[in-house]
Amino acid sequence: MRAAVMQGLHQPLAVETLPDPVPAEGEVVVHVGRCGICGSDLHMTEDAAYGCSKGDVLGHEFAGEVVATGKNVAGLQSGDLVSVIPLMSCGHCEYCRRGEVQWCGNFGLQGGGYAEYALTRPNQCVKLPQNVSIADGAIIEPLAVALHGVNLSGLKTGDKVLILGAGPIGLAVAFWAKRFGAASVAVQDLTDYQRSRALDMGADIFVVDPENPVASAEQCLGGKADIVFECVGVPGLIAQGVEQVKPQGTILLLGLCTKPDTFNSFAMLSKEVRLVTSAFFTRQEYEAALEALSQGAMQPRLLVSDTVTLDNTPEIFESLKQRTEQCKVLIAP
């Protein structure tokens, strides 16, 4: 099979021919139909903290067709269209039974979607209904990540919401926040690239003011936010969020930041700000994201800005390391 393979840190991907995967007992092979390029994938090729290295095949947002099954695989057969939950787990421990697979002792992140075929396990496969496309199946993961964050935030009907960052996760948060009854949803970014997409996905306000982000967001929202979602993952944004949230408000961290960050804890304490972190999602949230698409929600589909071939993937992957008008790019291996 052909795959876009990591060549090492700070190196472009390269398309190579690898052996076709063969399912062992309890495994399935998925012919990848679509795989999203995630912002964390970009970081994995630049930051050693993620533990990725030469020879790895990235890609954890993928969907496709089951083409082979190993022994003792139940509930799946060749021809089934599935979205793959990229959280590897044992499938039978207490956490797995509750759907909280991210806390399983065998937890790991499933990659392999930047290829024609990928190995996975049956407990990670969610069958797609007929009215949900393969492309839809590839955006369920970021939708579930955003939904988990919104659920943890305690968002209530009528809340004022400020989202820092207009990437796919920030825009997905806007979708869920509006769907859950937020009165005002503002998305704040450094550039205007995603203004139209953000407004179409549920945001009421789009703010660009690098010189005075705190005052401009407050003016647009008509006050400080009940909840600030940090969806970028760069040092300094927690401190900014403390200024932007109301007393006894919540800052919810969704952005992945591997660098040390500092903020004034007294400023946070004096406002009784609640700082909440969000990691991954539950199986129930993954299925809820799929259900939203199945019920006809069109806004999440606006995340997809382009679909590229495997041959184009290395070039496009490198270009996404710079801010562009692209949002969610899907690979069609």
C-alpha positions as CSV (number, residue, x, y, z in Angstrom):
1,M,0.0,0.0,0.0
2,R,1.0,3.7,-0.3
3,A,1.3,6.0,2.7
4,A,2.5,9.4,3.6
5,V,5.2,8.6,6.1
6,M,7.0,10.7,8.7
7,Q,10.7,11.2,7.9
8,G,11.7,12.6,11.3
9,L,11.2,15.8,13.2
10,H,11.2,19.0,11.1
11,Q,11.1,17.0,7.9
12,P,8.4,16.9,5.3
13,L,6.3,13.7,4.9
14,A,7.1,11.4,2.0
15,V,4.9,9.0,0.1
16,E,6.2,5.5,0.3
17,T,5.1,1.9,-0.4
18,L,4.6,-0.2,2.7
19,P,3.4,-3.8,3.2
20,D,-0.3,-4.2,3.2
21,P,-1.6,-4.7,6.8
22,V,-2.8,-8.2,7.7
23,P,-5.3,-8.5,10.6
24,A,-4.3,-10.6,13.6
25,E,-6.8,-12.1,15.9
26,G,-9.3,-9.4,17.0
27,E,-8.2,-6.9,14.4
28,V,-9.8,-5.4,11.3
29,V,-8.3,-3.7,8.2
30,V,-10.0,-0.5,7.0
31,H,-9.6,0.8,3.5
32,V,-9.3,4.5,4.3
33,G,-11.8,6.6,2.4
34,R,-11.0,10.0,4.1
35,C,-8.6,11.1,6.7
36,G,-8.4,14.6,8.2
37,I,-5.2,16.5,8.8
38,C,-5.3,17.5,12.4
39,G,-3.4,20.4,14.0
40,S,-1.9,17.9,16.4
41,D,-0.5,16.0,13.4
42,L,1.4,19.1,12.4
43,H,2.8,19.5,15.9
44,M,3.8,15.8,16.0
45,T,6.3,16.4,13.2
46,E,7.8,19.4,15.0
47,D,7.7,18.7,18.7
48,A,9.5,15.7,20.3
49,A,7.0,15.8,23.2
50,Y,4.5,13.9,21.1
51,G,6.9,10.9,20.8
52,C,6.6,10.5,17.0
53,S,9.6,9.6,14.9
54,K,10.7,8.5,11.4
55,G,8.6,5.8,9.9
56,D,5.4,6.7,11.7
57,V,2.2,7.0,9.6
58,L,0.1,9.7,11.2
59,G,-3.6,10.3,10.8
60,H,-6.2,9.7,13.5
61,E,-9.3,11.3,12.0
62,F,-10.4,8.6,9.5
63,A,-13.2,6.6,8.1
64,G,-13.5,3.9,5.5
65,E,-14.6,0.4,4.5
66,V,-13.8,-2.7,6.4
67,V,-12.0,-5.0,3.9
68,A,-10.6,-7.8,6.2
69,T,-11.2,-9.2,9.6
70,G,-9.1,-11.4,11.9
71,K,-10.3,-14.3,13.9
72,N,-12.8,-13.7,16.7
73,V,-14.1,-10.4,15.3
74,A,-17.8,-10.1,15.9
75,G,-20.2,-7.4,14.7
76,L,-18.2,-6.3,11.6
77,Q,-17.8,-7.7,8.2
78,S,-16.2,-6.7,4.9
79,G,-18.1,-3.9,3.2
80,D,-19.2,-2.2,6.4
81,L,-18.5,1.6,6.4
82,V,-17.1,2.8,9.6
83,S,-15.7,5.8,11.4
84,V,-12.7,4.8,13.5
85,I,-12.5,6.1,17.1
86,P,-8.8,6.8,17.4
87,L,-8.5,5.9,21.1
88,M,-7.0,2.4,21.4
89,S,-8.2,0.5,24.4
90,C,-8.8,-3.0,25.7
91,G,-12.6,-2.8,25.2
92,H,-13.6,-4.6,28.4
93,C,-12.2,-2.8,31.5
94,E,-14.4,-0.6,33.8
95,Y,-13.5,2.5,31.9
96,C,-14.2,1.0,28.5
97,R,-17.5,-0.3,29.7
98,R,-18.4,3.3,30.7
99,G,-17.3,4.6,27.4
100,E,-14.4,6.5,29.0
101,V,-11.8,4.8,26.9
102,Q,-9.2,7.5,27.3
103,W,-8.6,6.2,30.9
104,C,-8.1,2.6,29.9
105,G,-4.8,1.1,31.0
106,N,-4.1,0.1,27.4
107,F,-4.9,3.6,26.0
108,G,-3.0,4.9,23.0
109,L,-3.7,7.1,20.0
110,Q,-4.6,5.3,16.8
111,G,-2.7,6.6,13.8
112,G,-2.3,5.2,10.3
113,G,-5.0,7.2,8.4
114,Y,-2.5,8.8,6.0
115,A,-2.5,5.5,4.0
116,E,-4.6,3.4,1.8
117,Y,-5.2,0.8,4.6
118,A,-5.1,0.9,8.4
119,L,-5.3,-1.7,11.1
120,T,-7.7,-1.1,14.0
121,R,-9.9,-3.0,16.4
122,P,-13.7,-3.7,16.4
123,N,-14.4,-1.7,19.6
124,Q,-13.0,1.4,17.8
125,C,-15.3,1.1,14.8
126,V,-18.6,2.9,14.7
127,K,-20.8,1.9,11.7
128,L,-22.0,4.8,9.5
129,P,-25.7,5.1,8.7
130,Q,-26.6,5.4,5.0
131,N,-27.2,9.1,5.2
132,V,-23.7,9.8,6.6
133,S,-20.8,9.9,4.1
134,I,-17.2,8.7,4.4
135,A,-16.2,12.4,4.6
136,D,-18.6,13.0,7.4
137,G,-17.1,10.0,9.2
138,A,-13.7,11.7,9.1
139,I,-14.9,14.9,10.9
140,I,-16.6,13.1,13.8
141,E,-13.4,13.0,15.9
142,P,-12.9,16.8,16.1
143,L,-16.6,17.3,16.6
144,A,-16.4,14.9,19.6
145,V,-13.3,16.6,21.0
146,A,-15.2,19.9,21.0
147,L,-18.4,18.4,22.4
148,H,-16.4,16.9,25.3
149,G,-15.0,20.4,26.1
150,V,-18.5,22.0,26.0
151,N,-19.9,19.3,28.2
152,L,-17.1,19.8,30.8
153,S,-17.5,23.6,30.7
154,G,-21.0,23.4,32.3
155,L,-22.4,25.7,29.6
156,K,-26.0,26.8,30.3
157,T,-28.7,28.3,28.2
158,G,-28.2,32.1,27.9
159,D,-24.4,32.0,28.6
160,K,-22.0,34.4,26.8
161,V,-19.2,32.3,25.2
162,L,-15.8,33.5,24.0
163,I,-13.8,31.1,21.8
164,L,-10.1,31.8,21.4
165,G,-8.9,30.4,18.1
166,A,-10.8,29.8,14.8
167,G,-9.3,26.5,13.9
168,P,-11.5,23.4,13.4
169,I,-11.8,22.8,17.2
170,G,-12.8,26.4,18.0
171,L,-15.3,26.4,15.2
172,A,-16.8,23.1,16.3
173,V,-17.1,24.5,19.8
174,A,-19.1,27.4,18.3
175,F,-21.4,24.9,16.7
176,W,-22.1,23.0,19.9
177,A,-22.3,26.2,22.1
178,K,-25.0,27.6,19.9
179,R,-26.8,24.3,19.6
180,F,-26.8,24.1,23.5
181,G,-28.4,27.5,23.9
182,A,-25.6,30.0,24.3
183,A,-27.0,33.5,24.0
184,S,-23.9,35.0,22.4
185,V,-20.9,33.2,20.8
186,A,-17.9,35.1,19.9
187,V,-14.8,33.7,18.1
188,Q,-11.6,35.6,18.4
189,D,-8.6,35.1,16.2
190,L,-5.5,36.9,14.9
191,T,-6.6,36.9,11.3
192,D,-9.9,37.2,9.4
193,Y,-9.5,34.0,7.4
194,Q,-12.3,32.0,9.0
195,R,-14.8,34.8,9.7
196,S,-17.4,33.7,7.2
197,R,-17.0,30.0,8.2
198,A,-17.3,30.8,11.9
199,L,-20.5,32.8,11.4
200,D,-22.0,30.1,9.3
201,M,-21.2,27.5,11.9
202,G,-23.0,29.3,14.8
203,A,-20.8,32.2,16.0
204,D,-22.6,35.5,16.4
205,I,-19.4,37.6,16.5
206,F,-16.0,37.3,15.0
207,V,-13.3,39.4,16.7
208,V,-9.9,40.3,15.2
209,D,-7.8,42.8,17.3
210,P,-4.3,41.6,18.2
211,E,-3.5,45.0,19.8
212,N,-6.3,45.0,22.3
213,P,-8.0,41.6,22.4
214,V,-9.5,41.9,25.8
215,A,-11.3,45.2,25.4
216,S,-12.5,44.4,21.8
217,A,-14.0,41.0,22.8
218,E,-15.7,42.6,25.8
219,Q,-17.2,45.3,23.7
220,C,-18.6,42.9,21.2
221,L,-20.0,40.6,23.8
222,G,-21.5,43.4,25.9
223,G,-19.5,42.3,28.9
224,K,-17.1,39.6,30.0
225,A,-17.7,36.0,29.0
226,D,-19.3,33.3,31.2
227,I,-17.0,30.8,29.6
228,V,-13.8,31.2,27.7
229,F,-12.7,28.3,25.5
230,E,-9.0,28.3,24.8
231,C,-8.6,26.4,21.5
232,V,-5.1,27.4,20.4
233,G,-2.6,26.1,22.8
234,V,0.0,28.8,23.0
235,P,1.5,30.4,26.2
236,G,-0.2,33.5,27.3
237,L,-3.8,32.6,26.4
238,I,-4.7,31.4,29.9
239,A,-3.7,34.7,31.3
240,Q,-5.7,36.5,28.6
241,G,-8.7,34.3,29.3
242,V,-8.5,35.3,33.0
243,E,-9.0,38.9,31.9
244,Q,-11.8,38.0,29.6
245,V,-13.9,35.9,31.8
246,K,-16.4,37.2,34.4
247,P,-16.1,36.6,38.1
248,Q,-16.9,32.9,38.9
249,G,-16.7,32.1,35.2
250,T,-15.0,29.2,33.5
251,I,-11.9,28.9,31.3
252,L,-11.9,25.6,29.4
253,L,-8.6,24.4,27.9
254,L,-8.8,22.5,24.6
255,G,-5.7,23.8,23.0
256,L,-2.6,21.5,23.2
257,C,0.4,23.4,24.6
258,T,3.6,21.4,25.3
259,K,5.5,24.5,26.5
260,P,5.5,25.9,30.0
261,D,2.9,28.7,30.6
262,T,2.6,31.2,33.3
263,F,-0.4,33.2,34.6
264,N,-1.2,35.3,37.7
265,S,-2.9,32.9,40.0
266,F,-4.0,35.7,42.3
267,A,-5.9,37.3,39.4
268,M,-7.7,34.0,38.9
269,L,-8.3,33.4,42.5
270,S,-9.6,36.9,43.1
271,K,-12.4,36.2,40.5
272,E,-12.9,32.6,41.6
273,V,-12.3,31.5,38.1
274,R,-12.7,27.8,37.4
275,L,-10.0,26.4,35.1
276,V,-11.0,23.1,33.5
277,T,-8.9,20.9,31.1
278,S,-10.4,18.7,28.5
279,A,-8.8,15.6,27.1
280,F,-10.2,13.5,24.2
281,F,-13.9,12.4,24.5
282,T,-16.2,9.6,25.5
283,R,-17.6,7.0,23.2
284,Q,-21.1,8.5,23.9
285,E,-19.9,11.9,22.7
286,Y,-18.4,10.3,19.6
287,E,-21.8,8.7,18.9
288,A,-23.6,12.0,19.7
289,A,-21.4,13.8,17.1
290,L,-22.3,11.1,14.5
291,E,-26.0,11.5,15.5
292,A,-25.9,15.2,14.9
293,L,-24.6,14.6,11.3
294,S,-27.1,11.8,10.8
295,Q,-30.0,14.1,11.8
296,G,-29.0,16.6,9.1
297,A,-26.8,19.2,10.8
298,M,-25.0,20.9,8.0
299,Q,-22.8,23.3,9.9
300,P,-20.1,20.8,10.8
301,R,-19.6,19.9,7.2
302,L,-18.5,23.5,6.6
303,L,-15.2,22.6,8.4
304,V,-14.0,20.8,5.3
305,S,-12.2,23.3,3.1
306,D,-10.3,20.9,0.7
307,T,-9.8,17.3,-0.2
308,V,-6.4,16.2,-1.5
309,T,-4.8,13.1,-2.9
310,L,-2.1,11.1,-1.1
311,D,0.5,12.4,-3.6
312,N,-0.4,16.0,-2.6
313,T,-0.3,15.3,1.1
314,P,3.3,16.2,1.9
315,E,3.1,19.6,0.2
316,I,-0.3,20.4,1.7
317,F,0.8,19.2,5.1
318,E,3.8,21.6,5.1
319,S,1.7,24.5,3.9
320,L,-0.7,24.0,6.8
321,K,2.1,24.8,9.3
322,Q,1.5,28.4,8.3
323,R,-1.8,30.3,8.8
324,T,-3.9,30.0,5.6
325,E,-7.5,30.1,4.6
326,Q,-7.7,26.3,4.8
327,C,-9.7,24.8,7.7
328,K,-10.0,21.0,7.7
329,V,-8.2,19.4,4.8
330,L,-9.2,15.8,4.1
331,I,-6.9,13.2,2.5
332,A,-8.5,10.8,0.0
333,P,-5.9,8.0,-0.2
